[in-house]
Amino acid sequence: MNSRLVRFLVGAWLPILLIWLWWTLSADSTNPYWPPLEQIWQRFLELWVFEQVPIHVLPSLRNLFIGLAIGVSAGILIGAHIGLSNLAARFIIPVVDFIRSIPSIALIPIFIVFFGLEGEMRIAVIAFATCFPVLLATNQGVRSTDPTLLDTVRALRFSPFQILWKVRLPAAGPQVFSGIQLSVLIGFIVMIGSEILGAGFGIGAFAKITADSFLIVDAWTSTILMGLLGYVIYLIFRAVERFVLRWYYAANKLEM
């Protein structure tokens, strides 16, 4: 049997079991807050294939990916600078530790004051929240570069920029992608939270509007959509990670 299929079946048994239990136990439910899963799924197909996608899904994904691109880029640039400079680390790391200790969701009202309730606010808060995990991971990865490797490339007269671009950042790749993975999770949560507060469009706004209007089945569909989107985004991230770090996974297979 194909090894990928085996891995899929091993990983999928629990979600499949939970869905089956939910479908079975809710089949005869008359509780308005716990409708049958069959009813939720039928409504899901009516709303999200593909009537509401341009209205709510695309704006959410646009804000998420733009915010992620800004936050990850800033995190790598600042993290690399801190990793190369002990002086910069002494001044910046304490500030970073203080700011990242504040829940990103709690900062949304402050971003509303500066950016209003438009898409720029959601992009800004996502970029801000996703910057710090990547920054810290990049800093740690750059600092942990093998000293022997650095001595070798210096002996080959690599410039500081070449050492950073061709040696330090590739070596820090696994740690950087660990930070990006955490940033994707945080960005998705912040995206939903920012849409709940005052947005007219987006998945979070749809969830809040339907819940406030007691459209319980519609609210359940938004919850399922969030779960499916989060999983698809995770799969895309894993595919990109394995492509960019194919040398790393190949080396690990050889070592094994």
ZAMARGU-4260 file (C-alpha; in steps of 0.2 Angstrom, whole numbers, plus 5000, padded with zeros to 4 digits):
<rodrens>
0) 5000/5000/5000 | 5006/5018/4996 | 5015/5025/5011 | 5007/5042/5009 | 4990/5033/5009
5) 4995/5024/5025 | 5000/5040/5034 | 4984/5048/5028 | 4973/5034/5036 | 4983/5034/5052
10) 4981/5053/5054 | 4963/5054/5048 | 4955/5040/5059 | 4951/5051/5073 | 4943/5066/5063
15) 4933/5053/5054 | 4927/5045/5070 | 4922/5062/5077 | 4912/5067/5062 | 4903/5050/5062
20) 4899/5052/5080 | 4893/5070/5078 | 4882/5065/5062 | 4875/5050/5072 | 4872/5058/5089
25) 4864/5074/5081 | 4853/5066/5068 | 4837/5067/5079 | 4842/5083/5088 | 4828/5095/5091
30) 4839/5107/5101 | 4840/5124/5091 | 4858/5126/5097 | 4863/5109/5092 | 4855/5106/5074
35) 4859/5089/5065 | 4875/5089/5056 | 4866/5084/5040 | 4856/5100/5040 | 4872/5110/5044
40) 4881/5102/5029 | 4867/5105/5017 | 4867/5123/5022 | 4886/5124/5021 | 4885/5118/5003
45) 4871/5131/4999 | 4881/5146/5007 | 4899/5142/5003 | 4899/5133/4986 | 4901/5146/4981
50) 4888/5160/4984 | 4896/5168/4999 | 4914/5165/4994 | 4917/5182/4985 | 4908/5192/4999
55) 4916/5184/5014 | 4930/5172/5011 | 4941/5181/4998 | 4942/5197/5008 | 4947/5187/5023
60) 4960/5178/5014 | 4967/5194/5006 | 4969/5202/5023 | 4977/5186/5030 | 4990/5184/5016
65) 4995/5202/5014 | 4996/5204/5033 | 5007/5188/5034 | 5018/5193/5020 | 5022/5210/5028
70) 5024/5202/5046 | 5035/5187/5040 | 5046/5199/5029 | 5048/5211/5044 | 5051/5197/5056
75) 5065/5189/5045 | 5073/5206/5042 | 5073/5212/5060 | 5077/5195/5067 | 5092/5193/5056
80) 5098/5210/5061 | 5096/5206/5079 | 5105/5189/5077 | 5120/5198/5069 | 5122/5211/5082
85) 5123/5209/5101 | 5120/5227/5104 | 5104/5227/5094 | 5098/5212/5103 | 5101/5220/5120
90) 5090/5235/5115 | 5077/5226/5105 | 5074/5209/5113 | 5067/5216/5130 | 5055/5227/5120
95) 5049/5212/5109 | 5047/5201/5125 | 5036/5215/5132 | 5025/5218/5117 | 5022/5200/5113
100) 5016/5196/5130 | 5001/5207/5126 | 4987/5196/5117 | 4986/5202/5100 | 4967/5202/5101
105) 4968/5214/5115 | 4977/5226/5103 | 4963/5227/5090 | 4954/5242/5098 | 4971/5252/5097
110) 4973/5248/5079 | 4955/5253/5076 | 4959/5270/5083 | 4973/5272/5071 | 4967/5263/5055
115) 4948/5263/5057 | 4937/5248/5053 | 4942/5246/5035 | 4953/5232/5028 | 4969/5241/5032
120) 4966/5239/5051 | 4965/5220/5049 | 4980/5219/5038 | 4990/5230/5050 | 4985/5220/5066
125) 4989/5203/5057 | 5006/5209/5051 | 5010/5216/5069 | 5004/5199/5077 | 5013/5188/5065
130) 5030/5197/5065 | 5036/5192/5082 | 5036/5173/5081 | 5046/5174/5065 | 5058/5188/5072
135) 5062/5177/5087 | 5064/5161/5077 | 5076/5170/5064 | 5086/5178/5078 | 5089/5161/5086
140) 5092/5152/5070 | 5105/5165/5064 | 5114/5165/5081 | 5115/5146/5081 | 5124/5144/5064
145) 5138/5131/5065 | 5154/5141/5069 | 5165/5129/5059 | 5154/5133/5044 | 5156/5152/5047
150) 5175/5150/5048 | 5175/5141/5032 | 5166/5153/5022 | 5176/5168/5029 | 5191/5159/5024
155) 5184/5158/5006 | 5182/5177/5008 | 5163/5178/5008 | 5156/5195/5011 | 5145/5198/5026
160) 5130/5199/5015 | 5134/5183/5006 | 5137/5174/5023 | 5120/5180/5029 | 5111/5176/5012
165) 5119/5160/5007 | 5124/5153/5024 | 5116/5160/5040 | 5098/5161/5033 | 5098/5144/5024
170) 5105/5136/5040 | 5091/5145/5050 | 5078/5139/5038 | 5070/5125/5049 | 5068/5137/5064
175) 5062/5151/5053 | 5048/5140/5046 | 5044/5135/5064 | 5041/5153/5068 | 5031/5155/5051
180) 5020/5140/5056 | 5016/5149/5073 | 5013/5165/5064 | 5000/5157/5052 | 4990/5151/5066
185) 4991/5167/5075 | 4987/5177/5059 | 4971/5166/5056 | 4965/5169/5074 | 4968/5188/5073
190) 4960/5188/5056 | 4944/5181/5063 | 4945/5192/5079 | 4947/5208/5069 | 4932/5204/5058
195) 4921/5201/5073 | 4924/5219/5079 | 4915/5230/5067 | 4917/5222/5050 | 4904/5220/5037
200) 4912/5207/5027 | 4923/5192/5031 | 4921/5175/5039 | 4922/5182/5057 | 4909/5195/5053
205) 4897/5182/5045 | 4899/5172/5061 | 4895/5186/5072 | 4880/5192/5061 | 4872/5175/5060
210) 4875/5172/5079 | 4867/5189/5084 | 4853/5185/5072 | 4850/5168/5080 | 4853/5160/5063
215) 4861/5145/5072 | 4863/5133/5057 | 4872/5147/5047 | 4883/5151/5062 | 4888/5133/5063
220) 4893/5133/5044 | 4905/5147/5047 | 4913/5137/5061 | 4915/5122/5049 | 4922/5134/5036
225) 4935/5141/5048 | 4941/5123/5052 | 4942/5118/5034 | 4951/5134/5029 | 4963/5133/5043
230) 4967/5115/5038 | 4969/5119/5020 | 4981/5134/5024 | 4991/5122/5035 | 4993/5110/5020
235) 4998/5124/5009 | 5011/5129/5021 | 5018/5112/5024 | 5020/5110/5005 | 5029/5126/5003
240) 5040/5122/5018 | 5045/5105/5011 | 5049/5113/4994 | 5060/5126/5001 | 5068/5115/5014
245) 5069/5100/5003 | 5088/5099/5006 | 5085/5098/5025 | 5072/5084/5024 | 5083/5075/5011
250) 5098/5076/5023 | 5087/5070/5038 | 5082/5055/5027 | 5100/5051/5023 | 5104/5052/5042
255) 5090/5040/5046
</rodrens>
